[in-house]
Amino acid sequence: MGIINDPCGIVPPMAIPDFTLEDQACQPWRLGSHLDAGVLLVFLRGDW
């Protein structure tokens, strides 16, 4: 079993860069603030 070549350049177990997004209440949500817990990121394509 080999490593899958990811077109984004992220190869497990490579860490992703820290970033900040707004949550449902328009409050900032920073990835680096939640690394003490398990984090699952799901990115959905589409127009909401």
mmCIF entry with sequence, helices, sheets and N, C-alpha, C, O atoms, coordinates in Angstrom:
data_MODEL
# 
_entry.id   MODEL 
# 
_entity.id                         1 
_entity.type                       polymer 
_entity.pdbx_number_of_molecules   1 
# 
_entity_poly.entity_id                      1 
_entity_poly.type                           'polypeptide(L)' 
_entity_poly.nstd_linkage                   no 
_entity_poly.nstd_monomer                   no 
_entity_poly.pdbx_seq_one_letter_code       MGIINDPCGIVPPMAIPDFTLEDQACQPWRLGSHLDAGVLLVFLRGDW 
_entity_poly.pdbx_seq_one_letter_code_can   MGIINDPCGIVPPMAIPDFTLEDQACQPWRLGSHLDAGVLLVFLRGDW 
_entity_poly.pdbx_strand_id                 A 
# 
loop_
_entity_poly_seq.entity_id 
_entity_poly_seq.num 
_entity_poly_seq.mon_id 
_entity_poly_seq.hetero 
1 1  MET n 
1 2  GLY n 
1 3  ILE n 
1 4  ILE n 
1 5  ASN n 
1 6  ASP n 
1 7  PRO n 
1 8  CYS n 
1 9  GLY n 
1 10 ILE n 
1 11 VAL n 
1 12 PRO n 
1 13 PRO n 
1 14 MET n 
1 15 ALA n 
1 16 ILE n 
1 17 PRO n 
1 18 ASP n 
1 19 PHE n 
1 20 THR n 
1 21 LEU n 
1 22 GLU n 
1 23 ASP n 
1 24 GLN n 
1 25 ALA n 
1 26 CYS n 
1 27 GLN n 
1 28 PRO n 
1 29 TRP n 
1 30 ARG n 
1 31 LEU n 
1 32 GLY n 
1 33 SER n 
1 34 HIS n 
1 35 LEU n 
1 36 ASP n 
1 37 ALA n 
1 38 GLY n 
1 39 VAL n 
1 40 LEU n 
1 41 LEU n 
1 42 VAL n 
1 43 PHE n 
1 44 LEU n 
1 45 ARG n 
1 46 GLY n 
1 47 ASP n 
1 48 TRP n 
# 
_struct_asym.id          A 
_struct_asym.entity_id   1 
# 
_struct_conf.conf_type_id            HELX_P 
_struct_conf.id                      HELX_P1 
_struct_conf.pdbx_PDB_helix_id       AA1 
_struct_conf.beg_label_comp_id       LEU 
_struct_conf.beg_label_asym_id       A 
_struct_conf.beg_label_seq_id        31 
_struct_conf.pdbx_beg_PDB_ins_code   ? 
_struct_conf.end_label_comp_id       HIS 
_struct_conf.end_label_asym_id       A 
_struct_conf.end_label_seq_id        34 
_struct_conf.pdbx_end_PDB_ins_code   ? 
_struct_conf.beg_auth_comp_id        LEU 
_struct_conf.beg_auth_asym_id        A 
_struct_conf.beg_auth_seq_id         31 
_struct_conf.end_auth_comp_id        HIS 
_struct_conf.end_auth_asym_id        A 
_struct_conf.end_auth_seq_id         34 
_struct_conf.pdbx_PDB_helix_class    5 
_struct_conf.details                 ? 
_struct_conf.pdbx_PDB_helix_length   4 
# 
_struct_conf_type.id          HELX_P 
_struct_conf_type.criteria    ? 
_struct_conf_type.reference   ? 
# 
_struct_sheet.id               AA1 
_struct_sheet.type             ? 
_struct_sheet.number_strands   2 
_struct_sheet.details          ? 
# 
_struct_sheet_order.sheet_id     AA1 
_struct_sheet_order.range_id_1   1 
_struct_sheet_order.range_id_2   2 
_struct_sheet_order.offset       ? 
_struct_sheet_order.sense        anti-parallel 
# 
loop_
_struct_sheet_range.sheet_id 
_struct_sheet_range.id 
_struct_sheet_range.beg_label_comp_id 
_struct_sheet_range.beg_label_asym_id 
_struct_sheet_range.beg_label_seq_id 
_struct_sheet_range.pdbx_beg_PDB_ins_code 
_struct_sheet_range.end_label_comp_id 
_struct_sheet_range.end_label_asym_id 
_struct_sheet_range.end_label_seq_id 
_struct_sheet_range.pdbx_end_PDB_ins_code 
_struct_sheet_range.beg_auth_comp_id 
_struct_sheet_range.beg_auth_asym_id 
_struct_sheet_range.beg_auth_seq_id 
_struct_sheet_range.end_auth_comp_id 
_struct_sheet_range.end_auth_asym_id 
_struct_sheet_range.end_auth_seq_id 
AA1 1 THR A 20 ? GLU A 22 ? THR A 20 GLU A 22 
AA1 2 PRO A 28 ? ARG A 30 ? PRO A 28 ARG A 30 
# 
loop_
_atom_site.group_PDB 
_atom_site.id 
_atom_site.type_symbol 
_atom_site.label_atom_id 
_atom_site.label_alt_id 
_atom_site.label_comp_id 
_atom_site.label_asym_id 
_atom_site.label_entity_id 
_atom_site.label_seq_id 
_atom_site.pdbx_PDB_ins_code 
_atom_site.Cartn_x 
_atom_site.Cartn_y 
_atom_site.Cartn_z 
_atom_site.occupancy 
_atom_site.B_iso_or_equiv 
_atom_site.pdbx_formal_charge 
_atom_site.auth_seq_id 
_atom_site.auth_comp_id 
_atom_site.auth_asym_id 
_atom_site.auth_atom_id 
_atom_site.pdbx_PDB_model_num 
ATOM 1   N N  . MET A 1 1  ? 0.853   -1.181 0.000  1.00 0.00 ? 1  MET A N  1 
ATOM 2   C CA . MET A 1 1  ? 0.000   0.000  0.000  1.00 0.00 ? 1  MET A CA 1 
ATOM 3   C C  . MET A 1 1  ? 0.890   1.233  0.000  1.00 0.00 ? 1  MET A C  1 
ATOM 4   O O  . MET A 1 1  ? 1.763   1.363  0.858  1.00 0.00 ? 1  MET A O  1 
ATOM 5   N N  . GLY A 1 2  ? 0.686   2.129  -0.937 1.00 0.00 ? 2  GLY A N  1 
ATOM 6   C CA . GLY A 1 2  ? 1.508   3.325  -1.047 1.00 0.00 ? 2  GLY A CA 1 
ATOM 7   C C  . GLY A 1 2  ? 0.749   4.568  -0.644 1.00 0.00 ? 2  GLY A C  1 
ATOM 8   O O  . GLY A 1 2  ? -0.435  4.515  -0.309 1.00 0.00 ? 2  GLY A O  1 
ATOM 9   N N  . ILE A 1 3  ? 1.444   5.680  -0.682 1.00 0.00 ? 3  ILE A N  1 
ATOM 10  C CA . ILE A 1 3  ? 0.841   6.967  -0.368 1.00 0.00 ? 3  ILE A CA 1 
ATOM 11  C C  . ILE A 1 3  ? 0.126   7.487  -1.614 1.00 0.00 ? 3  ILE A C  1 
ATOM 12  O O  . ILE A 1 3  ? 0.683   7.462  -2.712 1.00 0.00 ? 3  ILE A O  1 
ATOM 13  N N  . ILE A 1 4  ? -1.084  7.948  -1.441 1.00 0.00 ? 4  ILE A N  1 
ATOM 14  C CA . ILE A 1 4  ? -1.859  8.508  -2.547 1.00 0.00 ? 4  ILE A CA 1 
ATOM 15  C C  . ILE A 1 4  ? -1.358  9.924  -2.808 1.00 0.00 ? 4  ILE A C  1 
ATOM 16  O O  . ILE A 1 4  ? -1.219  10.718 -1.878 1.00 0.00 ? 4  ILE A O  1 
ATOM 17  N N  . ASN A 1 5  ? -1.092  10.235 -4.053 1.00 0.00 ? 5  ASN A N  1 
ATOM 18  C CA . ASN A 1 5  ? -0.668  11.586 -4.406 1.00 0.00 ? 5  ASN A CA 1 
ATOM 19  C C  . ASN A 1 5  ? -1.877  12.512 -4.379 1.00 0.00 ? 5  ASN A C  1 
ATOM 20  O O  . ASN A 1 5  ? -2.793  12.384 -5.191 1.00 0.00 ? 5  ASN A O  1 
ATOM 21  N N  . ASP A 1 6  ? -1.865  13.437 -3.443 1.00 0.00 ? 6  ASP A N  1 
ATOM 22  C CA . ASP A 1 6  ? -2.958  14.389 -3.295 1.00 0.00 ? 6  ASP A CA 1 
ATOM 23  C C  . ASP A 1 6  ? -2.661  15.621 -4.139 1.00 0.00 ? 6  ASP A C  1 
ATOM 24  O O  . ASP A 1 6  ? -1.578  16.191 -4.010 1.00 0.00 ? 6  ASP A O  1 
ATOM 25  N N  . PRO A 1 7  ? -3.588  16.058 -5.004 1.00 0.00 ? 7  PRO A N  1 
ATOM 26  C CA . PRO A 1 7  ? -3.337  17.229 -5.839 1.00 0.00 ? 7  PRO A CA 1 
ATOM 27  C C  . PRO A 1 7  ? -3.157  18.512 -5.030 1.00 0.00 ? 7  PRO A C  1 
ATOM 28  O O  . PRO A 1 7  ? -2.623  19.493 -5.548 1.00 0.00 ? 7  PRO A O  1 
ATOM 29  N N  . CYS A 1 8  ? -3.595  18.521 -3.764 1.00 0.00 ? 8  CYS A N  1 
ATOM 30  C CA . CYS A 1 8  ? -3.428  19.708 -2.921 1.00 0.00 ? 8  CYS A CA 1 
ATOM 31  C C  . CYS A 1 8  ? -2.075  19.726 -2.227 1.00 0.00 ? 8  CYS A C  1 
ATOM 32  O O  . CYS A 1 8  ? -1.704  20.730 -1.618 1.00 0.00 ? 8  CYS A O  1 
ATOM 33  N N  . GLY A 1 9  ? -1.340  18.635 -2.311 1.00 0.00 ? 9  GLY A N  1 
ATOM 34  C CA . GLY A 1 9  ? -0.015  18.580 -1.710 1.00 0.00 ? 9  GLY A CA 1 
ATOM 35  C C  . GLY A 1 9  ? 0.001   18.187 -0.248 1.00 0.00 ? 9  GLY A C  1 
ATOM 36  O O  . GLY A 1 9  ? 1.057   18.239 0.382  1.00 0.00 ? 9  GLY A O  1 
ATOM 37  N N  . ILE A 1 10 ? -1.138  17.794 0.317  1.00 0.00 ? 10 ILE A N  1 
ATOM 38  C CA . ILE A 1 10 ? -1.181  17.369 1.718  1.00 0.00 ? 10 ILE A CA 1 
ATOM 39  C C  . ILE A 1 10 ? -1.070  15.853 1.754  1.00 0.00 ? 10 ILE A C  1 
ATOM 40  O O  . ILE A 1 10 ? -1.893  15.140 1.181  1.00 0.00 ? 10 ILE A O  1 
ATOM 41  N N  . VAL A 1 11 ? -0.043  15.377 2.435  1.00 0.00 ? 11 VAL A N  1 
ATOM 42  C CA . VAL A 1 11 ? 0.210   13.950 2.516  1.00 0.00 ? 11 VAL A CA 1 
ATOM 43  C C  . VAL A 1 11 ? 0.144   13.536 3.981  1.00 0.00 ? 11 VAL A C  1 
ATOM 44  O O  . VAL A 1 11 ? 0.873   14.096 4.800  1.00 0.00 ? 11 VAL A O  1 
ATOM 45  N N  . PRO A 1 12 ? -0.701  12.580 4.337  1.00 0.00 ? 12 PRO A N  1 
ATOM 46  C CA . PRO A 1 12 ? -0.750  12.122 5.733  1.00 0.00 ? 12 PRO A CA 1 
ATOM 47  C C  . PRO A 1 12 ? 0.615   11.620 6.167  1.00 0.00 ? 12 PRO A C  1 
ATOM 48  O O  . PRO A 1 12 ? 1.281   10.964 5.366  1.00 0.00 ? 12 PRO A O  1 
ATOM 49  N N  . PRO A 1 13 ? 1.064   11.880 7.355  1.00 0.00 ? 13 PRO A N  1 
ATOM 50  C CA . PRO A 1 13 ? 0.448   12.625 8.449  1.00 0.00 ? 13 PRO A CA 1 
ATOM 51  C C  . PRO A 1 13 ? 0.865   14.098 8.483  1.00 0.00 ? 13 PRO A C  1 
ATOM 52  O O  . PRO A 1 13 ? 1.061   14.644 9.568  1.00 0.00 ? 13 PRO A O  1 
ATOM 53  N N  . MET A 1 14 ? 1.002   14.739 7.361  1.00 0.00 ? 14 MET A N  1 
ATOM 54  C CA . MET A 1 14 ? 1.379   16.149 7.295  1.00 0.00 ? 14 MET A CA 1 
ATOM 55  C C  . MET A 1 14 ? 0.289   17.011 7.933  1.00 0.00 ? 14 MET A C  1 
ATOM 56  O O  . MET A 1 14 ? -0.900  16.805 7.686  1.00 0.00 ? 14 MET A O  1 
ATOM 57  N N  . ALA A 1 15 ? 0.702   17.974 8.755  1.00 0.00 ? 15 ALA A N  1 
ATOM 58  C CA . ALA A 1 15 ? -0.256  18.867 9.404  1.00 0.00 ? 15 ALA A CA 1 
ATOM 59  C C  . ALA A 1 15 ? -0.743  19.926 8.416  1.00 0.00 ? 15 ALA A C  1 
ATOM 60  O O  . ALA A 1 15 ? 0.015   20.396 7.567  1.00 0.00 ? 15 ALA A O  1 
ATOM 61  N N  . ILE A 1 16 ? -1.999  20.287 8.538  1.00 0.00 ? 16 ILE A N  1 
ATOM 62  C CA . ILE A 1 16 ? -2.518  21.348 7.686  1.00 0.00 ? 16 ILE A CA 1 
ATOM 63  C C  . ILE A 1 16 ? -2.244  22.692 8.355  1.00 0.00 ? 16 ILE A C  1 
ATOM 64  O O  . ILE A 1 16 ? -2.094  22.755 9.576  1.00 0.00 ? 16 ILE A O  1 
ATOM 65  N N  . PRO A 1 17 ? -2.177  23.756 7.578  1.00 0.00 ? 17 PRO A N  1 
ATOM 66  C CA . PRO A 1 17 ? -1.905  25.071 8.174  1.00 0.00 ? 17 PRO A CA 1 
ATOM 67  C C  . PRO A 1 17 ? -3.083  25.554 9.017  1.00 0.00 ? 17 PRO A C  1 
ATOM 68  O O  . PRO A 1 17 ? -4.232  25.186 8.774  1.00 0.00 ? 17 PRO A O  1 
ATOM 69  N N  . ASP A 1 18 ? -2.774  26.379 10.006 1.00 0.00 ? 18 ASP A N  1 
ATOM 70  C CA . ASP A 1 18 ? -3.804  26.959 10.850 1.00 0.00 ? 18 ASP A CA 1 
ATOM 71  C C  . ASP A 1 18 ? -4.619  27.958 10.023 1.00 0.00 ? 18 ASP A C  1 
ATOM 72  O O  . ASP A 1 18 ? -4.075  28.644 9.157  1.00 0.00 ? 18 ASP A O  1 
ATOM 73  N N  . PHE A 1 19 ? -5.912  28.034 10.293 1.00 0.00 ? 19 PHE A N  1 
ATOM 74  C CA . PHE A 1 19 ? -6.765  29.001 9.601  1.00 0.00 ? 19 PHE A CA 1 
ATOM 75  C C  . PHE A 1 19 ? -7.928  29.379 10.498 1.00 0.00 ? 19 PHE A C  1 
ATOM 76  O O  . PHE A 1 19 ? -8.215  28.703 11.486 1.00 0.00 ? 19 PHE A O  1 
ATOM 77  N N  . THR A 1 20 ? -8.598  30.475 10.138 1.00 0.00 ? 20 THR A N  1 
ATOM 78  C CA . THR A 1 20 ? -9.764  30.952 10.881 1.00 0.00 ? 20 THR A CA 1 
ATOM 79  C C  . THR A 1 20 ? -10.928 31.120 9.916  1.00 0.00 ? 20 THR A C  1 
ATOM 80  O O  . THR A 1 20 ? -10.775 31.689 8.835  1.00 0.00 ? 20 THR A O  1 
ATOM 81  N N  . LEU A 1 21 ? -12.088 30.621 10.316 1.00 0.00 ? 21 LEU A N  1 
ATOM 82  C CA . LEU A 1 21 ? -13.332 30.763 9.557  1.00 0.00 ? 21 LEU A CA 1 
ATOM 83  C C  . LEU A 1 21 ? -14.409 31.293 10.495 1.00 0.00 ? 21 LEU A C  1 
ATOM 84  O O  . LEU A 1 21 ? -14.219 31.323 11.711 1.00 0.00 ? 21 LEU A O  1 
ATOM 85  N N  . GLU A 1 22 ? -15.527 31.707 9.938  1.00 0.00 ? 22 GLU A N  1 
ATOM 86  C CA . GLU A 1 22 ? -16.661 32.103 10.766 1.00 0.00 ? 22 GLU A CA 1 
ATOM 87  C C  . GLU A 1 22 ? -17.594 30.916 10.956 1.00 0.00 ? 22 GLU A C  1 
ATOM 88  O O  . GLU A 1 22 ? -17.833 30.145 10.026 1.00 0.00 ? 22 GLU A O  1 
ATOM 89  N N  . ASP A 1 23 ? -18.125 30.777 12.184 1.00 0.00 ? 23 ASP A N  1 
ATOM 90  C CA . ASP A 1 23 ? -19.081 29.711 12.448 1.00 0.00 ? 23 ASP A CA 1 
ATOM 91  C C  . ASP A 1 23 ? -20.495 30.180 12.094 1.00 0.00 ? 23 ASP A C  1 
ATOM 92  O O  . ASP A 1 23 ? -20.666 31.235 11.483 1.00 0.00 ? 23 ASP A O  1 
ATOM 93  N N  . GLN A 1 24 ? -21.504 29.396 12.478 1.00 0.00 ? 24 GLN A N  1 
ATOM 94  C CA . GLN A 1 24 ? -22.889 29.704 12.137 1.00 0.00 ? 24 GLN A CA 1 
ATOM 95  C C  . GLN A 1 24 ? -23.367 31.004 12.775 1.00 0.00 ? 24 GLN A C  1 
ATOM 96  O O  . GLN A 1 24 ? -24.289 31.640 12.265 1.00 0.00 ? 24 GLN A O  1 
ATOM 97  N N  . ALA A 1 25 ? -22.750 31.404 13.886 1.00 0.00 ? 25 ALA A N  1 
ATOM 98  C CA . ALA A 1 25 ? -23.133 32.631 14.594 1.00 0.00 ? 25 ALA A CA 1 
ATOM 99  C C  . ALA A 1 25 ? -22.228 33.805 14.198 1.00 0.00 ? 25 ALA A C  1 
ATOM 100 O O  . ALA A 1 25 ? -22.211 34.837 14.869 1.00 0.00 ? 25 ALA A O  1 
ATOM 101 N N  . CYS A 1 26 ? -21.478 33.636 13.104 1.00 0.00 ? 26 CYS A N  1 
ATOM 102 C CA . CYS A 1 26 ? -20.554 34.667 12.596 1.00 0.00 ? 26 CYS A CA 1 
ATOM 103 C C  . CYS A 1 26 ? -19.419 34.980 13.578 1.00 0.00 ? 26 CYS A C  1 
ATOM 104 O O  . CYS A 1 26 ? -18.854 36.073 13.554 1.00 0.00 ? 26 CYS A O  1 
ATOM 105 N N  . GLN A 1 27 ? -19.091 34.013 14.438 1.00 0.00 ? 27 GLN A N  1 
ATOM 106 C CA . GLN A 1 27 ? -17.972 34.153 15.362 1.00 0.00 ? 27 GLN A CA 1 
ATOM 107 C C  . GLN A 1 27 ? -16.755 33.458 14.765 1.00 0.00 ? 27 GLN A C  1 
ATOM 108 O O  . GLN A 1 27 ? -16.901 32.439 14.090 1.00 0.00 ? 27 GLN A O  1 
ATOM 109 N N  . PRO A 1 28 ? -15.555 33.990 15.002 1.00 0.00 ? 28 PRO A N  1 
ATOM 110 C CA . PRO A 1 28 ? -14.361 33.347 14.443 1.00 0.00 ? 28 PRO A CA 1 
ATOM 111 C C  . PRO A 1 28 ? -14.113 31.976 15.066 1.00 0.00 ? 28 PRO A C  1 
ATOM 112 O O  . PRO A 1 28 ? -14.264 31.791 16.273 1.00 0.00 ? 28 PRO A O  1 
ATOM 113 N N  . TRP A 1 29 ? -13.739 31.040 14.240 1.00 0.00 ? 29 TRP A N  1 
ATOM 114 C CA . TRP A 1 29 ? -13.403 29.678 14.664 1.00 0.00 ? 29 TRP A CA 1 
ATOM 115 C C  . TRP A 1 29 ? -12.016 29.384 14.124 1.00 0.00 ? 29 TRP A C  1 
ATOM 116 O O  . TRP A 1 29 ? -11.825 29.303 12.911 1.00 0.00 ? 29 TRP A O  1 
ATOM 117 N N  . ARG A 1 30 ? -11.029 29.220 15.030 1.00 0.00 ? 30 ARG A N  1 
ATOM 118 C CA . ARG A 1 30 ? -9.641  29.008 14.631 1.00 0.00 ? 30 ARG A CA 1 
ATOM 119 C C  . ARG A 1 30 ? -9.259  27.555 14.859 1.00 0.00 ? 30 ARG A C  1 
ATOM 120 O O  . ARG A 1 30 ? -9.440  27.022 15.954 1.00 0.00 ? 30 ARG A O  1 
ATOM 121 N N  . LEU A 1 31 ? -8.738  26.924 13.836 1.00 0.00 ? 31 LEU A N  1 
ATOM 122 C CA . LEU A 1 31 ? -8.349  25.514 13.934 1.00 0.00 ? 31 LEU A CA 1 
ATOM 123 C C  . LEU A 1 31 ? -7.355  25.292 15.068 1.00 0.00 ? 31 LEU A C  1 
ATOM 124 O O  . LEU A 1 31 ? -7.496  24.337 15.832 1.00 0.00 ? 31 LEU A O  1 
ATOM 125 N N  . GLY A 1 32 ? -6.363  26.149 15.187 1.00 0.00 ? 32 GLY A N  1 
ATOM 126 C CA . GLY A 1 32 ? -5.339  25.983 16.214 1.00 0.00 ? 32 GLY A CA 1 
ATOM 127 C C  . GLY A 1 32 ? -5.879  25.987 17.629 1.00 0.00 ? 32 GLY A C  1 
ATOM 128 O O  . GLY A 1 32 ? -5.227  25.473 18.538 1.00 0.00 ? 32 GLY A O  1 
ATOM 129 N N  . SER A 1 33 ? -7.055  26.556 17.836 1.00 0.00 ? 33 SER A N  1 
ATOM 130 C CA . SER A 1 33 ? -7.661  26.595 19.171 1.00 0.00 ? 33 SER A CA 1 
ATOM 131 C C  . SER A 1 33 ? -8.361  25.296 19.540 1.00 0.00 ? 33 SER A C  1 
ATOM 132 O O  . SER A 1 33 ? -8.787  25.133 20.683 1.00 0.00 ? 33 SER A O  1 
ATOM 133 N N  . HIS A 1 34 ? -8.488  24.367 18.595 1.00 0.00 ? 34 HIS A N  1 
ATOM 134 C CA . HIS A 1 34 ? -9.239  23.141 18.836 1.00 0.00 ? 34 HIS A CA 1 
ATOM 135 C C  . HIS A 1 34 ? -8.393  21.878 18.659 1.00 0.00 ? 34 HIS A C  1 
ATOM 136 O O  . HIS A 1 34 ? -8.942  20.781 18.557 1.00 0.00 ? 34 HIS A O  1 
ATOM 137 N N  . LEU A 1 35 ? -7.087  22.016 18.621 1.00 0.00 ? 35 LEU A N  1 
ATOM 138 C CA . LEU A 1 35 ? -6.238  20.853 18.366 1.00 0.00 ? 35 LEU A CA 1 
ATOM 139 C C  . LEU A 1 35 ? -6.100  19.922 19.562 1.00 0.00 ? 35 LEU A C  1 
ATOM 140 O O  . LEU A 1 35 ? -5.577  18.817 19.417 1.00 0.00 ? 35 LEU A O  1 
ATOM 141 N N  . ASP A 1 36 ? -6.557  20.341 20.745 1.00 0.00 ? 36 ASP A N  1 
ATOM 142 C CA . ASP A 1 36 ? -6.507  19.459 21.909 1.00 0.00 ? 36 ASP A CA 1 
ATOM 143 C C  . ASP A 1 36 ? -7.616  18.411 21.856 1.00 0.00 ? 36 ASP A C  1 
ATOM 144 O O  . ASP A 1 36 ? -7.584  17.440 22.612 1.00 0.00 ? 36 ASP A O  1 
ATOM 145 N N  . ALA A 1 37 ? -8.582  18.595 20.982 1.00 0.00 ? 37 ALA A N  1 
ATOM 146 C CA . ALA A 1 37 ? -9.683  17.641 20.794 1.00 0.00 ? 37 ALA A CA 1 
ATOM 147 C C  . ALA A 1 37 ? -9.583  17.079 19.376 1.00 0.00 ? 37 ALA A C  1 
ATOM 148 O O  . ALA A 1 37 ? -8.858  17.617 18.539 1.00 0.00 ? 37 ALA A O  1 
ATOM 149 N N  . GLY A 1 38 ? -10.295 16.024 19.120 1.00 0.00 ? 38 GLY A N  1 
ATOM 150 C CA . GLY A 1 38 ? -10.334 15.486 17.767 1.00 0.00 ? 38 GLY A CA 1 
ATOM 151 C C  . GLY A 1 38 ? -11.074 16.452 16.847 1.00 0.00 ? 38 GLY A C  1 
ATOM 152 O O  . GLY A 1 38 ? -12.124 16.982 17.210 1.00 0.00 ? 38 GLY A O  1 
ATOM 153 N N  . VAL A 1 39 ? -10.530 16.674 15.672 1.00 0.00 ? 39 VAL A N  1 
ATOM 154 C CA . VAL A 1 39 ? -11.145 17.594 14.714 1.00 0.00 ? 39 VAL A CA 1 
ATOM 155 C C  . VAL A 1 39 ? -11.311 16.866 13.387 1.00 0.00 ? 39 VAL A C  1 
ATOM 156 O O  . VAL A 1 39 ? -10.363 16.277 12.869 1.00 0.00 ? 39 VAL A O  1 
ATOM 157 N N  . LEU A 1 40 ? -12.506 16.911 12.848 1.00 0.00 ? 40 LEU A N  1 
ATOM 158 C CA . LEU A 1 40 ? -12.784 16.362 11.528 1.00 0.00 ? 40 LEU A CA 1 
ATOM 159 C C  . LEU A 1 40 ? -13.235 17.515 10.651 1.00 0.00 ? 40 LEU A C  1 
ATOM 160 O O  . LEU A 1 40 ? -14.241 18.165 10.937 1.00 0.00 ? 40 LEU A O  1 
ATOM 161 N N  . LEU A 1 41 ? -12.494 17.768 9.588  1.00 0.00 ? 41 LEU A N  1 
ATOM 162 C CA . LEU A 1 41 ? -12.840 18.846 8.669  1.00 0.00 ? 41 LEU A CA 1 
ATOM 163 C C  . LEU A 1 41 ? -13.546 18.265 7.457  1.00 0.00 ? 41 LEU A C  1 
ATOM 164 O O  . LEU A 1 41 ? -13.063 17.316 6.841  1.00 0.00 ? 41 LEU A O  1 
ATOM 165 N N  . VAL A 1 42 ? -14.689 18.837 7.122  1.00 0.00 ? 42 VAL A N  1 
ATOM 166 C CA . VAL A 1 42 ? -15.448 18.416 5.954  1.00 0.00 ? 42 VAL A CA 1 
ATOM 167 C C  . VAL A 1 42 ? -15.704 19.657 5.119  1.00 0.00 ? 42 VAL A C  1 
ATOM 168 O O  . VAL A 1 42 ? -16.353 20.600 5.572  1.00 0.00 ? 42 VAL A O  1 
ATOM 169 N N  . PHE A 1 43 ? -15.195 19.652 3.908  1.00 0.00 ? 43 PHE A N  1 
ATOM 170 C CA . PHE A 1 43 ? -15.408 20.767 2.998  1.00 0.00 ? 43 PHE A CA 1 
ATOM 171 C C  . PHE A 1 43 ? -16.391 20.333 1.925  1.00 0.00 ? 43 PHE A C  1 
ATOM 172 O O  . PHE A 1 43 ? -16.160 19.351 1.220  1.00 0.00 ? 43 PHE A O  1 
ATOM 173 N N  . LEU A 1 44 ? -17.472 21.059 1.808  1.00 0.00 ? 44 LEU A N  1 
ATOM 174 C CA . LEU A 1 44 ? -18.508 20.741 0.836  1.00 0.00 ? 44 LEU A CA 1 
ATOM 175 C C  . LEU A 1 44 ? -18.442 21.708 -0.328 1.00 0.00 ? 44 LEU A C  1 
ATOM 176 O O  . LEU A 1 44 ? -18.335 22.919 -0.136 1.00 0.00 ? 44 LEU A O  1 
ATOM 177 N N  . ARG A 1 45 ? -18.504 21.177 -1.519 1.00 0.00 ? 45 ARG A N  1 
ATOM 178 C CA . ARG A 1 45 ? -18.580 22.025 -2.697 1.00 0.00 ? 45 ARG A CA 1 
ATOM 179 C C  . ARG A 1 45 ? -20.026 22.389 -2.938 1.00 0.00 ? 45 ARG A C  1 
ATOM 180 O O  . ARG A 1 45 ? -20.930 21.595 -2.679 1.00 0.00 ? 45 ARG A O  1 
ATOM 181 N N  . GLY A 1 46 ? -20.233 23.563 -3.422 1.00 0.00 ? 46 GLY A N  1 
ATOM 182 C CA . GLY A 1 46 ? -21.590 23.951 -3.749 1.00 0.00 ? 46 GLY A CA 1 
ATOM 183 C C  . GLY A 1 46 ? -21.876 25.379 -3.388 1.00 0.00 ? 46 GLY A C  1 
ATOM 184 O O  . GLY A 1 46 ? -21.056 26.068 -2.780 1.00 0.00 ? 46 GLY A O  1 
ATOM 185 N N  . ASP A 1 47 ? -23.035 25.805 -3.765 1.00 0.00 ? 47 ASP A N  1 
ATOM 186 C CA . ASP A 1 47 ? -23.477 27.162 -3.488 1.00 0.00 ? 47 ASP A CA 1 
ATOM 187 C C  . ASP A 1 47 ? -24.690 27.071 -2.575 1.00 0.00 ? 47 ASP A C  1 
ATOM 188 O O  . ASP A 1 47 ? -25.721 26.517 -2.955 1.00 0.00 ? 47 ASP A O  1 
ATOM 189 N N  . TRP A 1 48 ? -24.563 27.613 -1.381 1.00 0.00 ? 48 TRP A N  1 
ATOM 190 C CA . TRP A 1 48 ? -25.644 27.519 -0.408 1.00 0.00 ? 48 TRP A CA 1 
ATOM 191 C C  . TRP A 1 48 ? -26.496 28.734 -0.525 1.00 0.00 ? 48 TRP A C  1 
ATOM 192 O O  . TRP A 1 48 ? -27.478 28.873 0.205  1.00 0.00 ? 48 TRP A O  1 
# 
